[in-house]
Amino acid sequence: MPNSSSTSQQANTGSETASTSYVNYVEMSAEQEYFLYELETTDSGSMGLVLRAIYDTGDVQQFARALQQRISHYDKNIQKVCSFHYQSFVDAMQELMQLKEQCQDIKDETVSIDGEIQRISQRLCQKKQEINAKTAMDQITVCLPVLENYAKLQEQMGNKKYYQALKTLEELEHTHLALVEKYRFTQVLAKSMTPVRLEIKEKAYSEFKDFLENIKKVAGRIGKHASKDTAEQHSFGVTDAERARKIQEEARKNASNVEIEVSADGSIVKKNVSPKRYPQAQIEDDEQVSAQDLIDFTPVHRCCQIFNVLGAKEEFEQYYRQQRREQCDLVIEPSHKMNNFKHYVEYLDEIVGFFVVEDQILMTQSNLSTTADKDKLWDNALLKIRHHLDARFGGCPDVEMMLRMKKVILLFILTMKSYGYAVAPLYELLQNFRDQYNEILVKEYCAQFERDLDKDNYTPITVNTEEEFRAVIRQFPFYKRSMEQAKQYLVGCLKFMDNLQLNTSVIDDTVRRCANVLLGRWAGILKTFVHKRLSMIQLVQITINLGYLEKSCESLGAFITSKTSGEEAIGTTSHQVVLSEKVFRDVRSEVEQQIDECMQSKVDEIIELANYDWELPAASGQASDFITDLIKFLLTTFQSFTNLPSGLAKHLLDLVMSSDWTTFNAEYGKDHAKYLRVKASTAIVVLEKMIEYERKSTGFFGIARGDRKRLLDTIEVFVNSPPQCKAHTYNLAEFVCIKKDCTAEDKLMCRTCEEFGKHKGHEKGLLAEEGKKIRKKVGELINETKSQKELIETHLEKIKNVGDSYVLNGDKYKMVVNKVNLHFEAIRRLIDQEEEKVLQSLRDKSDSATERVDELASNDEFDIVVLNEHIEKMNQLLVHPDSELIATNPTLQRTNFSMRMIEPPEPLTEDDVLLPTITLNGTGSDQQ
């Protein structure tokens, strides 16, 4: 440990040096100490400034003495350090001397070894010269096959027969070179084999890259042909007339070319005539081309064989998958020139062609790619395809362009689905496009509606006789619109929903919701429009128009049903989304308010303009001109009201004049009430004004003031309280009978019925509390039903997964069939029956499992539909008032839904295929 001790001593000495280098001496001032510190710490560039400062102080001699003293102090420290490390220096020199002696020993030993090697080399040279000539000839004879195979290898490499060259190389390495491996030239040949292998490997990679380039070039054509085949198979984009014409052409082509004549003896003679040649398009031959015709898959098979021989099978598989992933990314990434419809079609066709080739390679070379890899590649591509289509086409404002693009995407979906790819996200994309498409249509027809509103002057044409009416009709032809704009909008919505895998009820509900959206937008536009400065006549005419719009909703609903379900389903209205008529009622209320405000403002304006003589000593006995003008204005206005619907102009007036408050209270809130347009708040305001008037009046007009007050209280209680008891209409039905075996139809009762009525002695409860209990019960039933629905959906998903596995295993099934065919080809005559038995077993097992999966999936889908209807009914019950919930309570039952949780069949595996063991006569070996 001397080194460690010396190091520690050195460290201690260094610390002492550092600590003593800045000691302030008595004869040294602070300023001199500062100058010394600056000289020690600053760089050479700043030294001149320090020296300049020293000379400026004028005490140069004293600073020189201080500097000399500091130098002496540093010299002492240096001597201490050198003394401390002197022994270490001596030890190091001794070690170097020892090392010198060891190096000399090694040098001597090396010289002796070199001499020995020289002697051995001389003996080897002598032995080499003593080789027997006969042995040399025999060895040369053994070496000739090596040279011949090497020449054959070079020839095959020159002819680009890489697989044959690789087989020759394998034979050369494992058969011939092993016999002559002791010769130097064989070692050189053996070393040259590795570059040959690498060259074959590189050539195989190059050939495979050329194959990928060829795929990139013809992928669009392959996708185009695949899309055409799918379109013809599904009659996509073909009208009924075109389909009938094609059938007639096929029948004419297949008809026998026979001419019938009658001979002289009356017998019938048939004569063959030359068939007529019908012109065919030049692309007919091109349409028959498949992926195998457009692409030569030989390079793929050759590369698989080459890399299998090279022992780099996994390397090539990984390289293939990586290249296909990169190529897939290139195919999916759209070009920047996608600015028209043709580019979108070419983009999707190229994607179809890529995955058609992938499917073909999977069927022929299953070791290169698996079904899981193909599905993963498709899933990643599907996300990017959806993103690119949504990003580049999601903001398209053109309706016709969206319809054309929808057809292209739908054809793309059908094509990919025919090859077994999952396409559910693309249907979701189309549904998103459908919403965007509907929104664009709504905006267009809303703009058209606004233009029609601005064009119309809303001035009625008044006629008194039929002759005047006919004259007006001749001059201005009458055209019944019947909401043609709404119909055109709905027809446009239906165009986009074709072939979106939506059932009739969903389409009908969707179209009705779209109609409600359009009507709601129109109502909003009308609300904004009526707030403009319109005259009284215009407001009245708008109210009349709104009445006709409101009536036309019923015929519009029948029109929707005829378009979605056919003419025979027009009378069926159950489980349909009802067209909202209340939107126009709200607008009519706005117009009524505008009419009221317009009348008030006009009356106020006339009265404000009046100039009365307030100092007139006596009345003139005649009404002033202002009052006369006001009466004329009101008379004209009320005459225009005669064109309004009777429900608008007379409801409130009839109610007040006839004092028919009993009917109002009894029918309030019902759809067909006599005073449907009279709101409870309006009736309360009218009664309050009447009571206020009667309170100020005296005599005859004050007699019924108490009755008015009681009536007002009754209406307020009626509007804000539970329903009335049917037995005692003057009491509120605050209680309900909850006895299970109660047979009474009406279970609501007042306090009098509770004590003395037909429910005496029965178990009762408060209406509000029982309503809460029923709502809670309905909520529990809904939650339970939803849980059952989730279980069934999980089971259905499991069954569908098994079904998908059968679809995916269909390729394995085909591969097994091919394997069986190849296996039995050599001995076909002996085992035809065994082959048929194996294939039939496979078909039966696959067909039975597929039918079982379809049956289980159908059962679960039916169960889900039933539960959805049950949940919908429960949700509808929750919005009913407590009185109706009490009436529905006996029918509420907890759904004990027996779910048919039948386990689906196991997926088809290779273990299910049992090949018989056959002994071949004459070979003594078994093949399986």
Buried (B, 14 or more C-beta within 10 A) or exposed (E): EEEEEBEEEBEEBEEEBEEEEEEEEEEBBEBBBEBBEBBEEEEEEEEEEBBEEBEEEEBEEBBEBBBEEBEEBEEEBEEEBEEBBEEEEEEEEEEEEEEEEEEEEEEEEEEEEEEEEEEEEEEEEEEEEEEEEEEEEEBEEEBEBBEEBBEBBEEBBEEEBBBBBBBBBBBBBEEBBEEBEEBEEBEEBEEEBEEBBEEBBEBBBEBBEEBBEBBBEBBBBBBBBBBBBBBEEBEBEEEEEEEEEEEEEEEEEEEEEEEEEEEEEEEEEEEEEEEEEEEEEEEEEEEEBEBEEBBEBEBBBBBBBBBEBBEBBEEBBEBBBEBBBEBBEEBBEBEEEBEEBEBBBBBBBBBBBBBBBBBBBBEBBBEBBBBEBBBEBBEBBBEBBBEBBBEBBEEBEEBEBBBBBBBBBBBBBBBBBBBBBEBEBBBEBBBBBBEBBBEBBBEBBBEEBBEEBEEEEBEEEEEEEEEEEEEBEEEEEEEEEEBEBBBBBBEBBBBBBEBBEBEEEEBBBBBBBBBBBBBBBBBBBBBEBBEEEBEBBBBBBBBBBBBEBBEBBEEBBEBBBEBBBEEEBBEEEEEBBEBBBEBBBBBBBBBBEBBEEBBEEBBEEBEEEEEEEEEEEEEEEEEEEBEEEBEEBBEEBEEBBEBBBEBBBBBBEBBBEEEBBEEBBBBBEEEEBBBBBBBBEBBBEBBEEBBEEBEEEEEEEEEBBEEBBEBBEBBBEBBEEBBBBEBBEEBBBBBBBBEEEBEEEBBBBBBEBBEEBBBEEBEBBEBEEBBEBBBEBBEEBBEBBBEBBEBBBEBBEBBBEBBBBBEBBBBBBEBBBEEBEEBBEEBEEEBEEBBEEBBEEBEEBBEEBBEBBEEBBEBBBEBBEBBEEBBEBBEEBEEBEBBBBBBBBEEBEEBEBEBEEEEBBEBBEEEBBEBEEBEEEEEEEEEE
